[in-house]
Amino acid sequence: MASTMKKTSSFSLLSLLLLLPLLASCVERQVYIVYFGEHSGEKKLDEIEKTHQSYLFSVKETEEEARNSLLYSYKNSINGFAAVLTADEASKLSKLEEVVSVFRSEPRKYSLQTTRSWKFVGLEEGERWNYMKRDDLLLKATYGKHVIVGLLDNGVWPESRSFRDEGMGHIPKSWKGICQNGDAFNSSNCNRKLIGARYYVKGYEQYFGPLNTSLDYRSPRDKDGHGTHTSSTVGGRRVHNVSALGGFARGTASGGAPLVHLAIISIGASEPTLYTEDGISIGALHAIKKNIVVACSAGNSGPAPSTLSNPAPWIITVGASSVDRAFVAPLLLGNGRKIEGQTVTPYKLEKKMYPLVYAAQVLGHDVPKNYNAGQCLPGSLSPKKVKGKIVICLRGNGTRVGKGEEVRRAGGVGFILGNSPANGAELAADAHVLPATAVDSDNAIRILKYINSTRKPVAYIFRARTVLDRKPAPFMAAFTSRGPNTITPDILKPDITAPGLNILAAWSGASSPTTLADDKRVVKYNILSGTSMSCPHVGAAAALLKAIHPTWTSAAIRSALITSAGIKNNIGKSITDASGHPANPFQYGSGHLRPSKAADPGLIYDASYTDYLIFLCYHGVTKLDPSFKCPKHPPTPKNLNYPSLAISKLNGTVTVKRTVTNVGGGGKSVYFSSIKPPMGFSVKVSPPILFFHHVGQKKSFTITVKAETRSIGKDEYAFGWFTWSDGIHIVRSPMAVSLA
């Protein structure tokens, strides 16, 4: 999920058809992006498009073929075009001096990464203005009024009450976007809340043919629910007395910045991608030049290391963690043991014990008994063996809700979703199509042992109930993608974590709560999990900061969010994963989002568009902006003025520089440094004390890291922190260090 915002000004989003290295020998026509970097000089929009066409004329046989091959001409924040090319044509264009990169669109390169949560991160929810404290963040930020937030996702359901515009201010005069007409969508679907919406399908249709409009709208309208969920999380209006199907999580649904204006255009790459071959990274960099903050999902490929996407240092990369709410649906076994599970399934069983079976025991006669046997994949279960029984299915291949659908198809009366060891104790609450509950991996093993211990195993699933103030919370979601950063190991990613597990938000009226084709239920609000759910929390927080500090750069806002994040859970201990094992900065970055603390961070680590160009110079990207010339010896990435520190493959000692800017309320202040060094390393900050005389004053310091003992193995990391404090503000930065 990617979200962007800018104070009362238009913004540009790169909505891109996606990419892969070109194949020089292939004659098949594919969609490619030809990227020139920044626009040079002043040209009219039609002149830019003619220039793009001229490049196609140079490689195509006829002018008609050249015109027909052009899909999109990017004329605003970036200079480039999308076109249908052969690999040979793409190769010729890539050799031109003025071309930064040419990369092939890959249809599956990007994926969707998917309200108690706002109260949990420190924003009051559902309070009336006159009862709020004078220093409340929402009040200071006037609920995000006059800020525009753009979302790159799969559309929006404009009729949702979360997008009503009563009491909204006027649309900023600088807004230049449109409300694009299409299937079941026209300009009347936009209002002062939802001020713009566009859709892009040409690249998709080059690969898959005409869009099947029974499966999706040829318009900005959301048929899935994901885009509606993320956009209402970041900026939905307050809607009282809403709940998920079955009455779960009942309360007031609200976006974090309920008075922002929304423009809909959460996507993340399925794997790390080079900066100049990543449409989101490119678009975000050009947005930074216009002082637009960009937040993106880290991805849902955890718990394996080195899996996070969107690692560019000009992007806020967001992981996912829990809130302090659970949907408890206990399971009673025939031996009297009661096991806690979770679900938001609204159905309940008749009060009696039911036969209990493991999916691998009730397979169809022609289904192989391999490692997939216990996973309830479509068509795998025997109706004769399943009818009238509760079935336990293990996670792995297939969707969670799809497993329940398979049990229902085979005639089962109930369904237990058992975590694999990789999922641990993380429980995603789903609205299954039959009575169900989900259990952690340890309890899944206990259930299987019970089944094997008796001739007639039986069980009963209790209906779920909502439980608040659960402890400990937050914990890290198993699915959240992890560092280290494989593109630039000396930039620590992710940056921060935010609520992304079992989040309630608005939903599409054209989609069921499970999105299964045979699920005909309709809901207005739904519970969903993913880093696409955590990203809009950070996007909303950034919008509030933008409203309070309109002159701050995007780097300043990112720094404030990072250095103010929390590393303790609600029992005062360090954040863990769902199984209780210690988490680290490769899971949560600097910690858990605390928007109110970020509004007054004390010090910020600032960086400019030029700093990022210099950063790219080190990576060999030298032609992105024609007005900029790379230095002969660009500094290493570890010297980028970033609010965290990563040092990969340290051999001996290294010293890096950082600069902080005083943004505290008082002019004069004194900050003292403190250090928690990574195990086996010594860390020295010089000078250890910083004296500031006025707001806006900058001070530089160095951090020297030295390997003292070999306490970690090759490719392993040790973690620590360095912190500045004036007794009021705590400016904390994580460190990650590995040895050569």
VENQUIBEL-V445921 format. One record per helix or strand of 3 or more residues. SS is the DSSP state (2 for helix, 1 for strand). FROM is the first residue (numbers start at 0). TO is the last residue. Records with the same first field share a line. If there is no record, write none. Layout:
SS=FROM-TO + FROM-TO
This chain:
1=1-6 + 29-36 + 69-73 + 78-84 + 100-103 + 109-111 + 146-151 + 193-196 + 238-241 + 250-252 + 260-263 + 266-268 + 292-296 + 315-320 + 324-327 + 330-332 + 353-357 + 389-393 + 413-417 + 435-438 + 457-460 + 464-467 + 495-498 + 502-505 + 524-527 + 644-649 + 652-661 + 668-675 + 680-685 + 688-691 + 697-706 + 716-724 + 729-738
2=44-56 + 62-68 + 86-93 + 115-119 + 128-130 + 136-139 + 141-143 + 160-162 + 186-188 + 201-207 + 225-234 + 274-276 + 278-288 + 358-360 + 382-385 + 399-408 + 440-452 + 530-547 + 553-562 + 584-587 + 594-597 + 608-617 + 636-638
